[in-house]
Amino acid sequence: MNTRSMLIVADDLSGAADCAIAFAGAGRRTVVTLETSGVVHAAAEADNADVIAADTDSRRLSPQDAAQRTAHAFNALNAPGRRLYKKIDSTLRGNWTAEVAALQPLAGLAIVAPSFPATGRTLHQARVLVHGEPLENTDTWKLENAGKPANVLTMLEDAGLRSESIDVDTLRGDINALLDRIKTTAAQGVQALIVDAHTGDDLKRLAQATARLDPREHPLFWVGSGGLARELASLPDLFDTPPRETLAHEKQEGAILILVGSLSAVSERQCAMLRERARVSELIVPPAVLRVGSEHTDWLAWQSKIGDYLERHLDLLVRIGRDDAFDPAEGAHLSTALAALVTPHFRHVGGLIATGGETARAMLSAAGIGSLDLLAEVEAGVAVARPSGQHAARLAIVTKAGAFGSEHALFGAWEHLQRLPLPTRSTSPTLRTPDAATNTH
């Protein structure tokens, strides 16, 4: 019999982690991979994992390229007994409809439920609400999608998928009727079924119902955020192997570096609490420096400023600034440049907190870290990990989506890393852990 496992395909790194972390919490060996070219390494990791979350890094690509990369990841990492979860952003950012359309012929009926009630995202009449307000009214949507509707049914139909929706009353009704509706929908040629959900219990009911369907008779895959994923992770029969022991949860000697690439108001409030409570020093790098890169006249000066803190093992918050020339499309370029500023001094980092998937990917790629073992969760959607395999740097890593989490998220992540033990190796010298009080400047 084939061992049952889970493949998560996400379009950015923080999304892959916040979706997969629930499975790690349920005792499943869970690996996030950054590999996108050939995914040879990712396939090897998948053989040793219950859950593999692949970051296709496709959020900023064209819809056509994103669809192709997503289908390629699925074909490379699919295996007998492996179920598919397409992770999408709970606020519908990126090329998610094109990616779902690419996966649907390969994996069956798309069960679409982007709700994440623990973070204030719900779905009502196929429209996303953020803390009860229409998604279209939020700064996050206006920044990148001003004037476009945030209707899940319309978006999927525009991508060429025949779609229907189920309201929350139907979801909460008789479970056999719900299962019949899903089977009938697929038999009639519907390709995507959108399911309203207001609460975690709604998502749990959806997870329980859809997991009961035999994938050989009723092929389907899940499309959602971290909300539905955590309800699937809680099901005792989704896997046919027992939970595993928890991996070592530790940090290495050095500074805690907090990198923030997101410009959302949520991130701004999180940074303010971190500065106030942890008294961590902050550097805001001008976008003009990052756009030009190493040829900018101030590049070496900024690199030196960052190094001055890290080499003395002083915790540091480094943020990308904002100016009138800002364009959301340049996020990946700015994040890559920010990582390049840090890279010469990265060996002095004992713990990394990265806000924004592009920022996290850029820093890990620059540091030669291609995959992560997920360990724990600071709060909903804020994942703690370590480099997987035999990577020499065993630093603790926290990833978080930019416009995501409570105001406490960054400070909570910093506190979590502060409390982690250093590795206990007889061959390692005893090193002093920096006192938080020394981080005042």
N, C-alpha and C positions, 0 to 999 in steps of 0.2 A: 504493500500500500504506500502511496506517495505521502510524504510528510507534509502536512498543511503549513503554509507560511503566508506572509503578507508582503506585497510590493507596494510601496507608496511612491508615487511620482509627483514631485512638486516643482514649481517654477522658480523658487529661490531657496536659499539655504535656511534662513530662519523659519520659513514655512515648513520645510521638510522636518526640521527639528521639533517645532511646536506641535506638529501633527503626530510624529512618531513617539514622542516622549511618554505618552500614556501606555504604550506597549512595554517600554522599559520599566515603567512603574509596576506593571503587572507581572514582572519577572521574565520578560522575553528579551533575549539578546537582540539588541536593536542597533543597527549601524546606519549612519547617514554618510552617503558618499557624494563627493564633489565631482566625480569623474563624469565626463560627458563625451569624450572622444574615444570611441571604441569600447568604453566601459569594461575593459578586460579586468581591471583591478576590482571594479564594482561587482562583477560576476563572481569573482573568487570570494569576496566578502560575503556575498549572498549565500554561498554554500555553507557558511558557518554561522548564519544568523537566522533567527526566527522571523525578523522583520528587517527589510532593507528599504531605506528612504533615499531615493535618488533625486538630487537637485539637478534639473536640466538647465538651470540658469537661463531661462527663456522668457522672462517677463518683459525684457526690453527688446526682444527680437520682433521681426515682422510676424504677423499671424501665420503665414505660410511656413517660415523657418521654425517657429515655435512648434507648430503641428508636426513637422518632420522630425525634429529633435525628440519630441515626446514619444512618437511612435517608435523611433529607434531605441529609446531607452526601454520601452516595454518589450520589444522584440528581443533585445539583448538579455534582459533580466527575467523574463517570464519562464516559468518552469511548471511541470505537473504538480498540482496541489496548491499552487500559489495564487492567492486572490489579489485583486487589484483595487487600490484606493487612489483616486486622482485627487490630490490635495489642491484646493483652490483658496484664494484669499477670501476671507469672510466679508470683505468690502468690494469684492468683484474686480480687483485690479488685475491687469495683465491680459494675456491672450487665452484665458481659460476656456472660452467657448470653442476656439479653433482647436485647442488641445483635446477637449472632450470629443469633438467631432472626429478627430484623428483616431482616437482610441475606441470609439463605439463599434466600428466594424470588426475590430479585433477582440473585443471583450464583452459585447452584448449590451443589454439595456443599461443606460446610465441612470442610477438612483441619485438625484441631485438634491442635496440638503446642506446649504452653506451656513446654516445657523450655528452660532457658538454662544449660547445663552450665558455662560460663565463670564464672558467678556462683553455682554450687552448687545450681541448681534442676534437678531431673530429674523424669521421669514414669515410674512403674512400676505396671502394672496399673491404669492410669487414675487413679492417685493421685500428687499432687505430693509430692516429697521435697525438703527444704532441707538441704543438706550431709548427706544420708542419713537425716535424721529426718523423720517425717510432718509435713506442713504444720500439721496441727491442734495440734501441740505447741509451735509457735512463738509468741512474743509478738505478732508481727504479726497472726497469725490470731486469737488470743485477744482482741486489742484491739477487733476489729470483728465477729468471727464466732463468738464463744464458743458451743460446743455444736452448731455446724453441721458437717456432714461436708464434707471437701475432696476429694470424689470427682468427677472431671470428667464421667464418664458419667452419674452420678446428677443432677448439676447441669444438664446439657444436657437430659436427659429431663424434668426438672421444668419446664424452660422450654418444653416441648412439641415438642422435636426428637427424631425417631427417630434413635437413635445406636447405633454399634457401635465397638469398639476393636480395635486391632492391637497385638500384643505385640512386644517388641523382637526376638525370634527371627525372626518373620515379616518384619519390616523388614529384617533383615540377610540374609535368604535370597535366593533367585533374584529378580532385579529384574523379570523378565517376569511371574513369579507375583504379585509385589507389584502391578504395574500391572493385571493381570487382576482382582485382589481389589478394587482401587479402582473399576474400571469396573463390576464386578458389583454392588458395594455401591450405587453410584449408581443402576444400573438397577433394583435392587430397592426403590427408594424411600427408602433411608437418606439422612438429611439432614446428619448430622455423623459424621465418621470420626475417632476419637481415636487418636493414634499415640504409643506409648511411645517414649522416647528417653533414653538414659543418657549419651551422649557427643556431642561436636561432629560426629564422623564419622557418627553415627546421623542427625543432622539434615541433614547434607550429602547423605546417601543419599536421604532423604525429599525434599529440595529437587530433586535431580537427577531423581528419578522423576516427581514431579508436574509439573515444568516440561516434561517430554517430552510430556505429554498436550496435544492440541490443544484449546484452550478453546472453540472453536466446536462441537466434537463432544462434549467432556466438560467442561462448565462447572464450575469449582470456584474457591474462594478459600481463602487461607491464614488460619489463626487461630493466633496465637502471640505470643511475646515477642520481644525482640531476638535471641534465639538462632537461630531459624529464619530470621529476616530476614537475618542476616549470611551465612548459607549461600546464600540466594537471590541476594544481592548479588554473591557470588563467581562466579556462573555466567556464562560468557562469552556465551551466546546468549540471555539473558533480554531484552536490548535489541538493537535493530538499528541503533544509532548508536554511533560510537566514543566512548570516554571524553573528558571535557573537561579543559581546563587547570584547575589548582587556583586558587581564588579567593584574593585578597589576605588574608593572615592577620596582623592587626595589632591594636593597641589604641589608645585615645586617652589623652591626658594626664589624670591624675586618680587617685583612690584606687581600690583594689580593695575592693569591698563584697561580703561573704559573707552572704547571707540564708538562715537555716535555719528552716523552718517545721515540719519533721518532729520528732516527739518519740520516735522509735525509738531503741533502744539502739545501733544501728549508727551513727546520726547523732551520738549522744553521744560515741562513741569517735572518730569522725572529727573532731569539734570539738576534742576533747582533744589529738589529735596536731597539729592546726593551731595551736592556742595554744602548744603546747610547742615546735614546730620553727620556726614562722614568727614567733612572738612578736607575733601580731596581737592587738590589744585587743578585748575582748568586751563587749557590752551585752546583757542578757537582759531583754526587755520583759515586764512582768507581764500575764497574760491579762486581768485586770480592766481595765487601761487600754485594751486593744484592744477589749474587748467594748463599752465605752461610746463609744469613739472620741473625736472632737474636743471633746466636751462634758465629758470627764473632767478633773478639776482638775490632773492631772499630765501631760496631753497635750503642752502646749507645752514643758514641761521636758524630756520625752523627745525631742521633736522638736529641741530645742536641743542636747541631748547628741549626737545623731546628726550634726547639722550641724557641730558643733565639730570632729569628726574629719574628715568629708568635705571641708569647706571648706579644711582644711589639707593635703589630699591624703594623709591617714594611713589606711592600710588598716584595715578594721573588720569584725568578726564581730557580726552582730545576730541574736539568736535569740528565738523565742517561748517564754516560760516555761510552766510547768505548775502547776496548782493543783488543789484537790479538786473544783472545779466543772467540770473539763475534760470535754468531750464531743467525740468524734471528728467528729461531724457539724458542728461549728462551725469546722472547719478553714478553709473558704473565707472565712468572715467575718473570722476573725483574720488571715488572710493579706492580705486587702484592706485591713484597718486598718493592718497593718504597712507595706504599700506606701504608704499615705497618709502615714505618719510620715516616710518617706524622701523622697517625691516633691519637696518644696520644695528639697531639696539634691541631687537626682539629677544635675543638670548637672555636678557635681563628680566623678562616678563615671567612671572610665576602663575598668574591668573589673568585671563582675558575675558572681558565682557564686551560683546559687539551688538550694537543696535542697528538693525537694517540688514536684510539678507545680502545685499550687494557689498556692504561694508565687511560683514563677517567672511564672506567668500573671498574677497580680495585679500584680507589679512591672512587667512589660513592658506590660500594658494601661494602667497608670497613667502610664507613660512615653510612651505613644502608639506603641508598637512592635507592629505587627500581624502581622509575619512575619519569619522568620529564614532566612538561608542557612547551612546546616551546613558546617563546615570540617574538623574533625578530632575525634579521640577521645583523651582523656587515659588512660582505661582502659576496659574493657568497660562500656558503658552510661553513660559520663560524656562528654557531647558538648560540643564547642566550636562557637560560632556567631557570627554578626554580624547586625545588622538588614539586611534585604534591601531591594532597590529603592533609592530616592533618599533614604532616611531620613537626616537630618542627623547623628544620633549614631551613629558607627561603632564604638561600644565593643565589646569582646570579651565574649562571654556564655558561661558554662558552666552547663548544667542537669544535674541528677542526681535520680533518684528518692530518696525519703527513706531507706527501709530497704534500701539498695542500695550496693554498692561495697565495696572494701577499706577498712581503717582509714586507708590512705594517700590516699584519694580526694580529700578536700578540700584537703589539703596539696599533693597532686600537681596539682590544678587551679590552686591559688594559684601554685605554682612555674611552671606553664605560662604563666599570664598575665604573671608577672613577666618572663619571657624574651621576650615578644612585642615587636616593634619598634613605634615610633610611626610614623604616616603620614609619608611624605616628600613634602611639598608645598612648593613654592617660596614660596607665599603665606602659609604658616603660620609663626609665630614659633617659635624654638627654645625648647622648654620642658624643664625638668628633670624627670626621672623620679624619684619618691621612692625613697630608699634604704630597703630593708627594715629596716635597723637603726633607723630613726627611728620604727618602729612599736612601740616599747617604752614602756609607761607604767606 
